Amino acid sequence: MLGVLLLFAQKIRNSGRYALGDLFSLRASGSGPRIVATAVTLAITIPILMIQLRAAGTSTALLIGASSDGTEVICTC
């Protein structure tokens, strides 16, 4: 992964643009690459966000002294 980023870093810097979507638009025509990049980003970040929210709810429930499942769900929301 780091190697791929290093390969793209020079091209992004030289293009004068700073977003990965801009690099996709330089390489491929149309809005397809940006849509795919958006879908992949959301597919990765939404599950990670849900895990972090669940952990925060569990931690908050433990801090207030109630460790039941219902309390954890309420603290997550």
C-alpha positions in Angstrom: 0.0 0.0 0.0 2.8 2.4 0.9 4.5 1.7 -2.4 1.4 2.6 -4.4 1.0 5.8 -2.4 4.6 6.7 -3.1 4.1 6.1 -6.8 1.2 8.4 -6.9 2.6 11.1 -4.6 5.0 12.6 -7.2 2.3 12.7 -9.9 -0.3 14.3 -7.5 2.3 16.9 -6.4 3.3 17.7 -10.0 -0.3 18.1 -11.1 -1.0 20.9 -8.7 -4.0 19.1 -7.3 -4.4 17.4 -4.0 -7.3 15.0 -4.1 -7.3 11.4 -5.2 -10.4 12.1 -7.2 -8.5 14.8 -9.1 -5.9 12.2 -10.0 -8.5 9.8 -11.2 -10.0 12.5 -13.4 -6.6 13.2 -15.0 -6.2 9.5 -15.7 -9.7 8.4 -16.8 -12.4 10.2 -18.5 -15.9 10.6 -17.1 -17.2 10.6 -13.6 -16.9 6.8 -13.1 -13.6 6.8 -11.3 -14.8 9.4 -8.8 -18.0 7.5 -8.1 -16.0 4.3 -7.6 -13.5 6.0 -5.3 -16.4 7.5 -3.3 -18.1 4.1 -3.0 -14.9 2.4 -1.8 -14.2 5.1 0.7 -17.7 4.8 2.2 -17.5 1.0 2.2 -14.4 1.2 4.2 -15.2 4.0 6.6 -18.8 3.2 7.6 -18.0 -0.2 9.2 -15.0 1.4 11.0 -17.2 4.2 12.3 -19.8 1.7 13.6 -17.1 -0.2 15.5 -15.8 3.0 17.0 -19.3 4.1 18.0 -20.0 0.7 19.6 -16.7 0.9 21.6 -17.5 4.4 22.7 -20.9 3.3 23.9 -19.5 0.3 25.8 -16.8 2.5 27.4 -19.4 5.1 28.4 -21.7 2.5 29.9 -18.8 1.1 32.0 -17.9 4.6 33.1 -21.3 5.3 34.5 -21.5 1.9 36.1 -24.1 0.2 34.1 -23.0 -2.6 31.9 -26.2 -4.0 30.5 -26.8 -4.3 26.8 -29.6 -1.8 26.8 -27.5 0.8 28.5 -24.7 0.2 26.0 -27.1 0.8 23.1 -28.4 4.0 24.7 -24.9 5.3 25.3 -24.0 4.5 21.6 -26.9 6.5 20.3 
